[in-house]
Amino acid sequence: MTADPAELNVIRQQFARFGSKCRRYAPLYRQVTLAGLRRLLGSGGGGASLDRGLQYDDVRDAWNYYLEHDNKGRGFVLIGHSQGSFILAELIRKEIDGKPVQSRMVSAILPGATLAVPRGKDVGGAFQHVPLCHSASQTGCVITYASFRSTLPPPANTRFGKVTGQNMAAACTNPAALGGGIGDLHAYLSTDGRTITGTTPPKPWVVPERPINTPWVSVPGLLTAQCTSNDNATYLEV
């Protein structure tokens, strides 16, 4: 497999910034396209399907290669989104949770997935020995959430932010306030309209409009987030 512009754009949008702090490794693996995912999440499914076996095998093989050739005993952070978060959650369960390599896990950042935890607890459910993060100084923990706009909360038929099982809840950790409550999001937003779902001509960032020559803008004070719940889900409200 060879990365094409679509894959490289996803790396640019979601992963490149971590390079200011970390060495980055991004395995190329088989997954459902965004168009297929929309059909899958729609009412009828549209014939799309998720082959978790193929997806997981690709990522597990990349993980094993990284451990053998590149890790060299260093701490590591696992970062995914959506399908990638679900796959990494499976990798943690099967290859890391309760095993010696867990001592090297600095954290796992798994947004866009739904992980179960017992109500009121930090561990159990999705993982047996890996807790949720509650402070920036904590290591060996997981940050995970499903985000919704404050004006568009999860509907009754949501696939995100809810789990089955008695006394279980969807985990939600607020990256802007790991200890709980509301926090300011320090977001970097694309100025050219490119996102992981495609390119949309951007609206003016300021009025009156003036040229912006950087690929990203930061808008302090514009966005806040907090973990909350309604009758349908537990989620990160933005």
Backbone as CSV, one residue per row, in Angstrom:
resi,resn,N_x,N_y,N_z,CA_x,CA_y,CA_z,C_x,C_y,C_z
1,MET,0.838,-1.195,0.000,0.000,0.000,0.000,0.876,1.250,0.000
2,THR,0.411,2.266,-0.697,1.129,3.534,-0.787,0.186,4.672,-0.413
3,ALA,0.644,5.558,0.445,-0.187,6.686,0.865,-0.440,7.625,-0.306
4,ASP,-1.700,8.013,-0.502,-2.047,8.964,-1.552,-2.359,10.319,-0.904
5,PRO,-2.680,11.351,-1.685,-2.929,12.672,-1.092,-4.009,12.685,-0.016
6,ALA,-5.024,11.826,-0.137,-6.079,11.799,0.881,-5.520,11.363,2.233
7,GLU,-4.701,10.297,2.233,-4.109,9.841,3.492,-3.141,10.874,4.057
8,LEU,-2.343,11.473,3.177,-1.387,12.476,3.637,-2.100,13.693,4.222
9,ASN,-3.259,14.034,3.671,-4.020,15.153,4.218,-4.534,14.843,5.620
10,VAL,-4.961,13.605,5.852,-5.406,13.224,7.196,-4.257,13.367,8.192
11,ILE,-3.055,12.930,7.793,-1.889,13.083,8.664,-1.631,14.566,8.940
12,ARG,-1.706,15.373,7.901,-1.477,16.815,8.063,-2.490,17.422,9.029
13,GLN,-3.744,17.038,8.894,-4.795,17.656,9.690,-4.799,17.184,11.142
14,GLN,-4.496,15.905,11.377,-4.743,15.332,12.697,-3.496,14.907,13.463
15,PHE,-2.380,14.724,12.786,-1.253,14.061,13.443,0.047,14.848,13.378
16,ALA,0.210,15.675,12.350,1.502,16.320,12.118,1.964,17.158,13.303
17,ARG,1.042,17.836,13.968,1.425,18.744,15.054,2.131,18.022,16.194
18,PHE,1.866,16.749,16.387,2.541,16.012,17.454,4.045,15.906,17.208
19,GLY,4.482,16.184,15.981,5.903,16.123,15.672,6.734,17.148,16.420
20,SER,6.123,18.161,17.006,6.883,19.129,17.796,7.360,18.529,19.113
21,LYS,6.780,17.391,19.511,7.138,16.761,20.780,7.617,15.317,20.621
22,CYS,7.164,14.628,19.583,7.375,13.182,19.490,7.922,12.773,18.123
23,ARG,8.579,11.621,18.089,8.797,10.939,16.819,7.466,10.307,16.429
24,ARG,7.117,10.390,15.165,5.793,9.940,14.734,5.893,8.721,13.822
25,TYR,5.002,7.776,14.045,4.874,6.591,13.191,3.395,6.428,12.859
26,ALA,3.073,6.394,11.583,1.674,6.310,11.153,1.509,5.118,10.219
27,PRO,1.024,3.984,10.709,0.841,2.817,9.840,-0.265,3.048,8.821
28,LEU,-0.037,2.593,7.616,-1.063,2.628,6.573,-1.812,1.307,6.639
29,TYR,-3.110,1.374,6.898,-3.886,0.147,7.075,-5.194,0.244,6.308
30,ARG,-5.799,-0.904,6.081,-7.058,-0.950,5.342,-8.210,-0.521,6.249
31,GLN,-9.049,0.379,5.715,-10.198,0.836,6.480,-11.302,1.252,5.521
32,VAL,-12.481,1.444,6.069,-13.616,1.892,5.270,-13.414,3.359,4.904
33,THR,-13.715,3.720,3.658,-13.611,5.114,3.240,-14.659,5.959,3.958
34,LEU,-14.477,7.270,3.912,-15.462,8.152,4.544,-16.837,8.010,3.907
35,ALA,-16.867,7.852,2.574,-18.162,7.656,1.910,-18.812,6.362,2.383
36,GLY,-18.022,5.296,2.481,-18.555,4.031,2.967,-18.983,4.113,4.418
37,LEU,-18.230,4.873,5.213,-18.584,5.015,6.619,-19.898,5.760,6.778
38,ARG,-20.116,6.763,5.950,-21.397,7.477,6.007,-22.555,6.535,5.693
39,ARG,-22.364,5.679,4.687,-23.427,4.716,4.361,-23.643,3.744,5.511
40,LEU,-22.539,3.299,6.109,-22.637,2.355,7.215,-23.378,2.958,8.396
41,LEU,-23.110,4.232,8.677,-23.736,4.890,9.819,-25.138,5.386,9.520
42,GLY,-25.529,5.355,8.235,-26.870,5.772,7.855,-27.905,4.735,8.232
43,SER,-29.121,5.049,7.964,-30.223,4.195,8.408,-30.207,2.822,7.765
44,GLY,-29.784,2.752,6.491,-29.853,1.469,5.818,-28.562,0.711,5.729
45,GLY,-27.436,1.351,6.096,-26.160,0.671,6.000,-25.545,0.738,4.631
46,GLY,-26.338,0.715,3.565,-25.851,0.911,2.217,-24.882,-0.128,1.716
47,GLY,-24.819,-1.285,2.349,-23.944,-2.335,1.875,-22.515,-2.235,2.368
48,ALA,-22.159,-1.145,3.057,-20.813,-1.010,3.585,-20.636,-1.926,4.787
49,SER,-19.412,-2.351,5.020,-19.149,-3.207,6.166,-17.752,-2.923,6.689
50,LEU,-17.565,-3.176,7.973,-16.271,-3.019,8.608,-15.653,-4.391,8.798
51,ASP,-14.505,-4.618,8.192,-13.786,-5.866,8.403,-12.757,-5.624,9.492
52,ARG,-13.183,-5.788,10.736,-12.298,-5.502,11.856,-11.058,-6.401,11.832
53,GLY,-11.190,-7.598,11.285,-10.050,-8.498,11.259,-8.911,-7.957,10.426
54,LEU,-9.205,-7.537,9.192,-8.172,-6.986,8.320,-7.579,-5.719,8.913
55,GLN,-8.443,-4.832,9.389,-7.961,-3.584,9.972,-7.029,-3.853,11.144
56,TYR,-7.479,-4.702,12.050,-6.683,-4.965,13.241,-5.372,-5.646,12.889
57,ASP,-5.399,-6.601,11.989,-4.173,-7.306,11.616,-3.126,-6.342,11.075
58,ASP,-3.547,-5.395,10.240,-2.604,-4.418,9.692,-1.941,-3.612,10.806
59,VAL,-2.742,-3.118,11.738,-2.214,-2.268,12.802,-1.391,-3.086,13.792
60,ARG,-1.837,-4.283,14.116,-1.058,-5.138,15.029,0.306,-5.451,14.436
61,ASP,0.348,-5.764,13.143,1.634,-6.058,12.508,2.545,-4.831,12.529
62,ALA,1.964,-3.645,12.289,2.761,-2.417,12.343,3.278,-2.168,13.759
63,TRP,2.442,-2.445,14.758,2.846,-2.295,16.158,4.006,-3.217,16.495
64,ASN,3.905,-4.465,16.101,4.975,-5.415,16.390,6.272,-5.023,15.691
65,TYR,6.163,-4.516,14.465,7.356,-4.064,13.742,7.986,-2.879,14.467
66,TYR,7.161,-1.955,14.906,7.665,-0.789,15.639,8.377,-1.213,16.918
67,LEU,7.782,-2.120,17.673,8.422,-2.573,18.907,9.766,-3.222,18.628
68,GLU,9.835,-4.013,17.572,11.065,-4.745,17.272,12.161,-3.841,16.714
69,HIS,11.786,-2.855,15.895,12.794,-2.101,15.147,12.982,-0.659,15.597
70,ASP,11.987,-0.040,16.219,12.055,1.404,16.435,11.880,1.855,17.881
71,ASN,11.217,1.086,18.712,10.887,1.583,20.047,12.112,1.716,20.944
72,LYS,12.922,0.679,21.001,14.175,0.689,21.771,13.953,1.084,23.235
73,GLY,12.856,0.590,23.805,12.590,0.799,25.220,11.998,2.137,25.585
74,ARG,11.658,2.958,24.613,11.115,4.286,24.894,9.646,4.210,25.318
75,GLY,9.198,5.279,25.965,7.774,5.439,26.187,7.065,5.736,24.879
76,PHE,5.783,5.429,24.814,5.033,5.645,23.576,3.650,6.195,23.894
77,VAL,3.111,6.915,22.925,1.741,7.426,22.973,1.000,6.862,21.772
78,LEU,-0.161,6.290,21.985,-0.998,5.773,20.903,-2.066,6.812,20.575
79,ILE,-2.174,7.168,19.297,-3.099,8.218,18.876,-3.938,7.709,17.713
80,GLY,-5.241,7.789,17.846,-6.139,7.383,16.769,-7.329,8.315,16.705
81,HIS,-8.182,8.060,15.742,-9.446,8.787,15.646,-10.442,7.901,14.922
82,SER,-11.669,7.836,15.443,-12.749,7.091,14.795,-12.352,5.624,14.614
83,GLN,-12.294,5.133,13.373,-11.909,3.737,13.157,-10.570,3.428,13.814
84,GLY,-9.625,4.362,13.693,-8.316,4.150,14.291,-8.379,4.011,15.795
85,SER,-9.266,4.761,16.446,-9.404,4.652,17.895,-9.956,3.294,18.303
86,PHE,-10.946,2.801,17.572,-11.491,1.477,17.882,-10.425,0.398,17.716
87,ILE,-9.605,0.516,16.665,-8.560,-0.478,16.431,-7.504,-0.407,17.530
88,LEU,-7.104,0.797,17.916,-6.116,0.923,18.984,-6.665,0.433,20.314
89,ALA,-7.954,0.621,20.559,-8.546,0.076,21.779,-8.423,-1.443,21.799
90,GLU,-8.645,-2.068,20.650,-8.481,-3.524,20.570,-7.023,-3.912,20.767
91,LEU,-6.107,-3.127,20.197,-4.682,-3.399,20.368,-4.286,-3.309,21.839
92,ILE,-4.780,-2.299,22.540,-4.478,-2.173,23.964,-4.999,-3.383,24.727
93,ARG,-6.237,-3.792,24.442,-6.817,-4.941,25.145,-5.995,-6.206,24.936
94,LYS,-5.558,-6.444,23.698,-4.936,-7.723,23.359,-3.422,-7.743,23.550
95,GLU,-2.772,-6.597,23.367,-1.312,-6.600,23.324,-0.647,-5.819,24.459
96,ILE,-1.401,-4.991,25.197,-0.768,-4.080,26.152,-1.336,-4.218,27.555
97,ASP,-2.634,-4.240,27.697,-3.305,-4.231,28.998,-2.820,-5.389,29.868
98,GLY,-2.202,-5.057,31.010,-1.750,-6.070,31.945,-0.478,-6.783,31.554
99,LYS,0.189,-6.339,30.497,1.425,-6.974,30.033,2.613,-6.056,30.306
100,PRO,3.850,-6.590,30.296,5.014,-5.759,30.636,5.132,-4.478,29.827
101,VAL,4.755,-4.515,28.547,4.900,-3.329,27.703,4.001,-2.184,28.168
102,GLN,2.995,-2.478,28.992,2.116,-1.417,29.488,2.899,-0.367,30.269
103,SER,3.993,-0.761,30.911,4.770,0.190,31.710,5.386,1.295,30.858
104,ARG,5.464,1.080,29.543,6.041,2.091,28.644,4.976,2.992,28.029
105,MET,3.705,2.701,28.246,2.653,3.509,27.635,2.494,4.826,28.389
106,VAL,2.851,5.927,27.739,2.689,7.250,28.337,1.209,7.611,28.390
107,SER,0.515,7.394,27.279,-0.929,7.624,27.231,-1.467,7.077,25.923
108,ALA,-2.781,7.030,25.828,-3.468,6.718,24.575,-4.534,7.787,24.374
109,ILE,-4.574,8.360,23.178,-5.535,9.415,22.847,-6.469,8.855,21.788
110,LEU,-7.719,8.573,22.176,-8.639,7.808,21.334,-9.974,8.534,21.173
111,PRO,-10.003,9.679,20.512,-11.278,10.368,20.281,-12.092,9.691,19.185
112,GLY,-13.384,10.002,19.167,-14.243,9.479,18.112,-14.594,8.019,18.267
113,ALA,-14.396,7.482,19.462,-14.753,6.092,19.754,-15.569,6.069,21.042
114,THR,-16.205,4.954,21.308,-16.981,4.797,22.530,-16.407,3.636,23.321
115,LEU,-15.836,3.929,24.477,-15.249,2.919,25.347,-16.058,2.842,26.632
116,ALA,-16.340,1.647,27.071,-17.173,1.450,28.256,-16.335,1.464,29.528
117,VAL,-16.889,2.080,30.575,-16.327,2.006,31.920,-17.483,1.825,32.897
118,PRO,-17.247,1.179,34.037,-18.294,1.128,35.054,-18.629,2.541,35.525
119,ARG,-19.885,2.808,35.766,-20.304,4.152,36.183,-19.552,4.585,37.446
120,GLY,-18.980,5.775,37.380,-18.277,6.322,38.525,-16.877,5.798,38.721
121,LYS,-16.365,4.994,37.789,-15.026,4.420,37.934,-14.145,4.805,36.743
122,ASP,-12.830,4.615,36.910,-11.863,4.974,35.884,-11.326,3.780,35.115
123,VAL,-11.545,2.590,35.618,-10.972,1.404,34.991,-11.982,0.272,35.076
124,GLY,-11.853,-0.670,34.150,-12.842,-1.730,34.009,-13.602,-1.508,32.725
125,GLY,-14.334,-2.473,32.277,-15.046,-2.306,31.012,-14.126,-2.554,29.842
126,ALA,-13.792,-1.515,29.085,-12.953,-1.680,27.898,-11.578,-2.220,28.251
127,PHE,-10.996,-1.729,29.348,-9.659,-2.163,29.775,-9.704,-2.577,31.240
128,GLN,-8.870,-3.530,31.593,-8.857,-4.030,32.962,-7.827,-3.338,33.845
129,HIS,-6.755,-2.809,33.241,-5.683,-2.212,34.036,-5.278,-0.826,33.547
130,VAL,-5.941,-0.302,32.549,-5.590,1.002,31.974,-6.690,1.995,32.342
131,PRO,-6.398,2.999,33.175,-7.437,3.927,33.630,-7.637,5.099,32.675
132,LEU,-8.678,5.859,32.917,-8.879,7.129,32.231,-7.946,8.185,32.824
133,CYS,-7.574,9.163,32.016,-6.700,10.252,32.470,-7.508,11.297,33.241
134,HIS,-6.916,11.792,34.329,-7.568,12.850,35.107,-6.646,14.018,35.427
135,SER,-5.391,13.971,34.973,-4.494,15.115,35.144,-3.412,15.046,34.082
136,ALA,-2.817,16.201,33.785,-1.780,16.258,32.757,-0.512,15.534,33.183
137,SER,-0.309,15.343,34.475,0.889,14.659,34.961,0.720,13.146,35.038
138,GLN,-0.489,12.651,34.842,-0.768,11.221,34.919,-0.255,10.519,33.670
139,THR,0.316,9.341,33.825,0.776,8.553,32.682,0.116,7.180,32.700
140,GLY,0.221,6.488,31.570,-0.353,5.155,31.462,-1.860,5.148,31.379
141,CYS,-2.451,6.257,30.942,-3.904,6.395,30.968,-4.448,6.736,29.585
142,VAL,-5.776,6.833,29.495,-6.459,7.012,28.211,-7.290,8.291,28.224
143,ILE,-7.192,9.045,27.141,-8.093,10.165,26.857,-9.025,9.720,25.742
144,THR,-10.313,9.770,25.978,-11.271,9.324,24.963,-12.576,10.094,25.110
145,TYR,-13.218,10.345,24.003,-14.490,11.071,24.021,-15.133,10.984,22.647
146,ALA,-16.431,11.195,22.616,-17.178,11.420,21.378,-17.742,12.826,21.482
147,SER,-17.398,13.700,20.550,-17.773,15.109,20.666,-18.998,15.439,19.822
148,PHE,-19.817,16.337,20.350,-20.999,16.863,19.665,-21.062,18.369,19.919
149,ARG,-21.547,19.107,18.928,-21.770,20.532,19.136,-22.843,20.739,20.199
150,SER,-22.706,21.817,20.945,-23.691,22.094,21.997,-25.087,22.287,21.424
151,THR,-25.168,22.731,20.169,-26.471,22.945,19.536,-27.004,21.694,18.841
152,LEU,-26.186,20.634,18.778,-26.596,19.381,18.124,-26.220,18.202,19.012
153,PRO,-26.907,18.000,20.126,-26.574,16.902,21.034,-26.906,15.551,20.415
154,PRO,-26.416,14.464,21.008,-26.673,13.136,20.452,-28.165,12.830,20.370
155,PRO,-28.628,12.339,19.213,-30.037,11.962,19.092,-30.286,10.591,19.701
156,ALA,-31.519,10.174,19.696,-31.877,8.885,20.296,-31.206,7.718,19.591
157,ASN,-30.956,7.841,18.282,-30.361,6.733,17.534,-28.857,6.885,17.366
158,THR,-28.205,7.676,18.215,-26.765,7.871,18.087,-26.005,6.557,18.208
159,ARG,-24.924,6.454,17.465,-24.023,5.307,17.580,-22.829,5.626,18.477
160,PHE,-22.735,6.853,18.951,-21.588,7.279,19.740,-22.043,7.763,21.107
161,GLY,-21.197,7.507,22.110,-21.478,8.008,23.443,-22.409,7.153,24.270
162,LYS,-22.769,5.972,23.788,-23.605,5.090,24.595,-23.113,3.661,24.457
163,VAL,-23.282,2.899,25.516,-22.819,1.519,25.559,-23.923,0.651,26.133
164,THR,-23.797,-0.640,25.926,-24.713,-1.600,26.531,-24.075,-2.159,27.796
165,GLY,-24.869,-2.773,28.609,-24.349,-3.369,29.831,-24.825,-2.622,31.061
166,GLN,-25.280,-3.377,32.039,-25.797,-2.781,33.263,-24.692,-2.045,34.010
167,ASN,-25.006,-0.839,34.493,-24.079,-0.015,35.270,-22.821,0.374,34.501
168,MET,-22.895,0.383,33.177,-21.775,0.817,32.349,-22.126,2.143,31.682
169,ALA,-21.096,2.936,31.401,-21.288,4.222,30.730,-20.187,4.422,29.707
170,ALA,-20.430,5.299,28.751,-19.395,5.664,27.790,-18.387,6.575,28.476
171,ALA,-17.112,6.249,28.324,-16.066,7.072,28.925,-16.001,8.429,28.233
172,CYS,-15.763,9.473,29.020,-15.559,10.814,28.465,-14.494,11.510,29.293
173,THR,-13.387,11.865,28.667,-12.355,12.663,29.310,-12.211,13.954,28.519
174,ASN,-12.275,15.071,29.186,-12.216,16.372,28.529,-10.755,16.769,28.336
175,PRO,-10.245,16.827,27.115,-8.829,17.169,26.924,-8.496,18.580,27.379
176,ALA,-9.505,19.440,27.480,-9.279,20.814,27.929,-9.347,20.955,29.442
177,ALA,-9.826,19.927,30.134,-9.940,19.968,31.596,-10.002,18.526,32.083
178,LEU,-8.842,17.865,32.154,-8.825,16.442,32.483,-9.388,16.165,33.872
179,GLY,-9.300,17.143,34.759,-9.827,16.953,36.101,-11.329,17.105,36.204
180,GLY,-11.973,17.497,35.105,-13.416,17.671,35.090,-13.812,19.123,34.908
181,GLY,-15.071,19.343,34.574,-15.577,20.689,34.375,-15.362,21.186,32.958
182,ILE,-15.549,22.488,32.783,-15.443,23.098,31.466,-14.029,23.633,31.258
183,GLY,-13.561,23.611,30.007,-12.228,24.107,29.702,-12.180,24.738,28.331
184,ASP,-11.228,25.639,28.133,-11.030,26.282,26.835,-10.241,25.359,25.916
185,LEU,-10.749,25.165,24.709,-10.054,24.354,23.714,-9.061,25.223,22.950
186,HIS,-7.820,24.761,22.875,-6.792,25.467,22.101,-6.714,24.800,20.734
187,ALA,-7.633,25.162,19.878,-7.757,24.504,18.574,-6.924,25.217,17.525
188,TYR,-6.360,24.434,16.599,-5.707,24.961,15.408,-6.595,24.599,14.221
189,LEU,-7.067,25.598,13.509,-8.066,25.407,12.468,-7.482,25.752,11.112
190,SER,-7.814,24.936,10.121,-7.269,25.105,8.777,-7.794,26.383,8.132
191,THR,-6.902,27.157,7.519,-7.316,28.397,6.861,-7.671,28.207,5.396
192,ASP,-7.338,27.051,4.820,-7.598,26.855,3.388,-8.824,26.005,3.110
193,GLY,-9.575,25.662,4.157,-10.796,24.893,3.966,-10.607,23.399,3.938
194,ARG,-9.347,22.932,3.998,-9.114,21.490,3.976,-9.385,20.883,5.348
195,THR,-10.144,19.801,5.358,-10.382,19.027,6.568,-10.212,17.559,6.219
196,ILE,-10.438,16.673,7.184,-10.308,15.248,6.897,-11.426,14.739,6.006
197,THR,-12.489,15.498,5.850,-13.614,15.063,5.019,-13.620,15.708,3.643
198,GLY,-12.641,16.555,3.348,-12.600,17.193,2.038,-12.244,18.660,2.166
199,THR,-12.529,19.410,1.117,-12.197,20.831,1.093,-13.451,21.648,0.842
200,THR,-13.710,22.594,1.713,-14.829,23.518,1.573,-14.281,24.936,1.617
201,PRO,-14.629,25.787,0.667,-14.113,27.159,0.697,-14.379,27.811,2.050
202,PRO,-13.339,28.320,2.696,-13.530,28.877,4.038,-14.238,30.221,4.012
203,LYS,-14.973,30.497,5.070,-15.571,31.814,5.256,-14.526,32.747,5.867
204,PRO,-14.725,34.051,5.758,-13.748,34.994,6.329,-13.545,34.750,7.822
205,TRP,-12.278,34.797,8.254,-11.977,34.614,9.667,-12.201,35.897,10.454
206,VAL,-12.043,37.035,9.790,-12.221,38.309,10.477,-13.031,39.237,9.579
207,VAL,-13.687,40.191,10.195,-14.459,41.209,9.470,-13.964,42.581,9.943
208,PRO,-13.520,43.460,9.024,-13.475,43.210,7.573,-12.429,42.160,7.217
209,GLU,-12.662,41.446,6.122,-11.780,40.359,5.719,-10.402,40.887,5.342
210,ARG,-9.386,40.127,5.727,-8.026,40.434,5.297,-7.284,39.123,5.076
211,PRO,-6.233,39.131,4.263,-5.527,37.883,3.945,-4.909,37.253,5.192
212,ILE,-4.975,35.929,5.252,-4.288,35.159,6.291,-3.300,34.255,5.576
213,ASN,-2.026,34.416,5.875,-0.980,33.744,5.120,-0.436,32.499,5.799
214,THR,-0.989,32.122,6.932,-0.561,30.908,7.613,-1.541,29.778,7.313
215,PRO,-1.089,28.515,7.349,-2.002,27.400,7.065,-2.989,27.118,8.188
216,TRP,-2.752,27.677,9.371,-3.610,27.417,10.524,-3.872,28.720,11.260
217,VAL,-4.990,28.775,11.930,-5.278,29.884,12.834,-5.689,29.322,14.188
218,SER,-5.430,30.092,15.224,-5.888,29.769,16.565,-6.843,30.865,17.008
219,VAL,-7.907,30.480,17.652,-8.952,31.441,18.027,-9.245,31.314,19.526
220,PRO,-8.358,31.844,20.365,-8.543,31.720,21.820,-9.897,32.254,22.261
221,GLY,-10.549,31.477,23.118,-11.828,31.890,23.668,-13.040,31.536,22.834
222,LEU,-12.824,31.017,21.621,-13.968,30.701,20.764,-14.648,29.401,21.173
223,LEU,-13.861,28.378,21.522,-14.402,27.046,21.764,-14.120,26.595,23.190
224,THR,-15.122,26.028,23.815,-14.968,25.392,25.117,-15.554,23.986,25.046
225,ALA,-15.214,23.164,26.023,-15.716,21.789,26.035,-15.947,21.327,27.461
226,GLN,-16.915,20.436,27.625,-17.135,19.773,28.897,-17.820,18.443,28.647
227,CYS,-17.511,17.465,29.488,-18.201,16.178,29.418,-19.580,16.333,30.049
228,THR,-20.570,15.813,29.368,-21.936,15.909,29.865,-22.713,14.698,29.370
229,SER,-23.986,14.641,29.686,-24.813,13.523,29.230,-26.250,13.991,29.079
230,ASN,-26.970,13.297,28.218,-28.416,13.473,28.132,-29.055,12.094,28.215
231,ASP,-30.308,11.982,27.858,-30.980,10.686,27.956,-30.411,9.667,26.979
232,ASN,-29.624,10.132,25.998,-29.170,9.243,24.933,-27.702,8.852,25.024
233,ALA,-26.856,9.683,25.636,-25.421,9.429,25.548,-24.654,10.233,26.587
234,THR,-23.401,9.827,26.800,-22.410,10.607,27.535,-21.384,11.072,26.516
235,TYR,-21.080,12.378,26.491,-20.313,12.899,25.363,-19.585,14.180,25.746
236,LEU,-18.694,14.627,24.860,-17.991,15.892,25.030,-18.763,16.968,24.282
237,GLU,-19.307,17.906,25.018,-20.093,18.992,24.429,-19.161,20.152,24.077
238,VAL,-19.162,20.548,22.803,-18.283,21.620,22.313,-19.138,22.802,21.882
